[in-house]
């Protein structure tokens, strides 16, 4: 998992309810965004995500419509990051909240 020094853009703390749709399976899962930048976001979710998967992210507010992203990292099972993941947007957001 990259630390903030390794990121290409600064993430801001947010609290956004999301719906994650996993590309290959079409499965949907609830998630919570906890940080956001024009290039990506950190989320918490019980979804079974894997690095490299493509997902669609839907939010009621803050993203301006569905956003396509790639899962960059997933927290290790039985760790304090177990239900967390980092997503990279395939196209930068025009305005990150």
C-alpha positions, 0 to 999 in steps of 0.5 A: 500500500502506497504511503502519502509520500508516494502518491502522485496527488494529495488525497483529502479525507471524505465520507462518501457512501459508494456502490462498487460493481466488480467488472468481471462478475457484475457483483455489487457491494457497498463501500465507504470512501475515506479519502479522495483525489483526482487520481484515486481513492481509498475505500473500506468494503466487505467486497472480495476485491483483488489487485488489478480488477476493474470496478465501476464506482457509483456514489450519490454525490461527490463523483459526478457520475459512475467512475471506472477504476482499477484496484491497486492494493487490497489490505491483507486478511487478518490485518488492520487494513483487512477491509480496505483497498486503494483504487486508481481512476482510469481517467482523472476526476475533473474536480475531487471533493 
